[in-house]
Amino acid sequence: MQHTPTSPNPGPDTPRRAAPDRGRTLLGPALSLIHTGQAPTRSALTRALDVTRATAGAVAGELEALGLITVDSRPAGGGRGRPSHRLAVDPAGPVVIAGQIHADGLSVALAGLGGVLEQPLHLPLPAATDPVRMLRAVAEAGAGLARATTRRCLGTALALPNPVTEPDGTALAALHFAWPSGTPVADLFDVEVRRADHGPRALVPMPNAIANDANLGALAEYRHGAGKGARHLLLVTSGHRGVGGALVIDGRLHTGSAGLALEVGHLTVDPQGRPCQCGNRGCLNSETDPDALFAAAGITPDPGRPLLEQARELTRAAAHDPRARAAVEHVIDRLGLGLAGVANILNPDRVVLSGLHLDLLEAAPERLRAVVAERSLWGRSGRVPIVGAGLDHGALVGAAELAWRPYLADPRSVPVG
């Protein structure tokens, strides 16, 4: 069984040639470069790996033989020098299952290499939200997708809306569902994945892993979204409830000594503010999530509809509705305080906002940036670009990254046939 890794990163963004005495292969670094779009041609792969054209060609050929990439026999022109063959992930290649638990629903999707999801399946929470039934619902939904595809399924991973310890994979403070602190989610998920029928083309036993959703979202944005090229990427997000944060430094997640770093949701931004489920008051968690937006507007959301969807509608209404505008500005000011505090400590070179925070940024970008600039030393110097997320389902894409991790590290472990 694969628990949450200490650093779910398949390799550096600019792989160096491995020393022969360590017996390392170029296949993993090469596949990572193609997977993240950094080597769209064989000449780009040659440069990134610092090898000869013949070696790059041999590496690409082996990855193609494994059914992971395609090598276009028609060279790509347009530049100086000899035209180069195009490289791309194989659209008919194997897939993994990505799952996510939200505060008010479940999502699952299949994902091939390249950070591209097939159409996600969104489901309501089961009637009972104890850990076993929740994890069983995710595992069975993912297994159904695996049975329905003609592509080989190699693994599954799950994004959770609460802290997850490393390396044992236990969930702490699962406040949305009142799970006991220390619930062994990795072990329970492994049991449910093994019980599920994934069909004849799936790998047995099915490797699986879990991690915090904000961490996975940050990893996905770094590799495939708005975080590309950043060295110190801070992601702050609010999904259906609560606030999460994550930091990627030089391509690797900073998760702390036990996987619990960057719990920015419990940063106090208003000591007299709304109660937080952690027992404190005025946490970023309780001041800038969808519930906070509805409270600021004096509106009760429809319990029969997804909360995030309604919060986004309310944010868009700020363009013409004074009450919605006042609520949006109130929440933006609290968000700006939180971002400034985190920026003062971490000094990121890019801040990516996702979920409801992306909508707030789009509703009043200058107001948010002004609050951060006023309260942050680095913001005043103009060195904290704040951008919206580039992925629609970042945590799901990140879960797929986690499931792909062992195969990106060693492509020869991909079963053929």
Secondary structure, 3 states (H helix, E strand, C coil): CCCCCCCCCCCCCCCCCCCHHHCCCCHHHHHHHHHCCCCCEHHHHHHHHCCCHHHHHHHHHHHHHCCCEEECCCCECCCCCCCECEEEECCCCCEEEEEEEECCEEEEEEECCCCCECCCEEECCCCCCCHHHHHHHHHHHHHHHHHHCCCCEEEEEEEECCCECCCCCCECCCCCCCCCCCECHHHHHHHHHHHCCCCCCECCCCCEEEEEHHHHHHHHHHHHCCCCCCCEEEEEEECCCCCEEEEEECCEECCCCCCCCCCHHHCECCCCCCECCCCCECEHHHHCCHHHHHHHHCCCCCCCCCHHHHHHHHHHHCCCCHHHHHHHHHHHHHHHHHHHHHHHHHCCCEEEEEEHHHHHHHHCHHHHHHHHHHHCHHHHCCCCCEEECCCCCHHHHHHHHHHHHHHHHCHHHCCCC
